[in-house]
């Protein structure tokens, strides 16, 4: 196991009725900006609950944050923050809204062009506004980490950033808030969490038994409960477990002391930026092919994955690995996520556009060994046709 320094200051309030905790969590004299996405937060009654819990505080709203939050939209929120002298940000929504709120928190107090926050992957962030979150869509884990991804639509650039300054002070997780989610969003959330785990697990062994067992258990929960969430959408216990899996998948616990991959995410970001494919769906396209192309380097962990997660014990080592990759693809498709570029009417010419974007954004040494260059990315995408 590698040395590590684990820090996570986010308070989690989990369960039904926890929105009322806002009364204690937000300073009584705060000027609060609620940031949210579309109309679902209002239609579901969540926004009304939030307003009620905030009581007599000065509260403002900013809606319209996209599923892939854009720099262009978020900078409008930054302007509002400055105009109204906002001093506390509250995200009400899923990972995109929380990601966008993190960017606003950093950009509103940044000395310089806020786009530099993304160009430097967060390295230039040394302060941010305080923020909290009310989670309505479990998927990204943004509610309990210090990372975000933002798109500049004019450049077709989707870039991540990370800073210790943008951890939410708290996040409220009420599984009942997910009952009204469309099936597509539920399925996306499950697959997103699944790939977050594999990005930290399917690398190479470093004798991190705790992280491995934790990752394997979480993957098995997703395999078991993901389809059940689609067939039994009002089951609180299923939704509660899936919500907590999605949070713990990316709150730093699995990441500590182990190598990371993240190549599926970097390639997937370009597919979203160019073709507006849902983030989780890009991961479903890329991961099975990436595992196939990189299986020699990942052999030990893929074998472990086959045996411990999928319970594949018959056949040669190669047969077990191949079957595990097949099972992964079939699982994504069973959740309703296509796994081929051709399912989105994309072909060879589109692959070259993705590769050009990767090169432009410096994504030329991806993976845990930094050996996924443009040529290997081409192999991965070609296999995903």
HELIX and SHEET records of a PDB file:
HELIX    1   1 UNK A   18  UNK A   21  5                                   4    
HELIX    2   2 UNK A   22  UNK A   25  1                                   4    
HELIX    3   3 UNK A   40  UNK A   43  1                                   4    
HELIX    4   4 UNK A   46  UNK A   54  1                                   9    
HELIX    5   5 UNK A   71  UNK A   83  1                                  13    
HELIX    6   6 UNK A   95  UNK A  107  1                                  13    
HELIX    7   7 UNK A  115  UNK A  119  1                                   5    
HELIX    8   8 UNK A  142  UNK A  144  5                                   3    
HELIX    9   9 UNK A  153  UNK A  155  5                                   3    
HELIX   10  10 UNK A  164  UNK A  166  5                                   3    
HELIX   11  11 UNK A  175  UNK A  178  5                                   4    
HELIX   12  12 UNK A  183  UNK A  201  1                                  19    
HELIX   13  13 UNK A  209  UNK A  231  1                                  23    
HELIX   14  14 UNK A  236  UNK A  248  1                                  13    
HELIX   15  15 UNK A  263  UNK A  275  1                                  13    
HELIX   16  16 UNK A  279  UNK A  293  1                                  15    
HELIX   17  17 UNK A  299  UNK A  308  1                                  10    
HELIX   18  18 UNK A  317  UNK A  334  1                                  18    
HELIX   19  19 UNK A  341  UNK A  344  5                                   4    
HELIX   20  20 UNK A  348  UNK A  360  1                                  13    
HELIX   21  21 UNK A  374  UNK A  383  1                                  10    
SHEET    1   A 6 UNK A  11  UNK A  14  0                                        
SHEET    2   A 6 UNK A 170  UNK A 173  1                                        
SHEET    3   A 6 UNK A 131  UNK A 137  1                                        
SHEET    4   A 6 UNK A  88  UNK A  94  1                                        
SHEET    5   A 6 UNK A  31  UNK A  36  1                                        
SHEET    6   A 6 UNK A  58  UNK A  62  1                                        
SHEET    1   B 2 UNK A 147  UNK A 152  0                                        
SHEET    2   B 2 UNK A 157  UNK A 162 -1                                        
END                                                                             
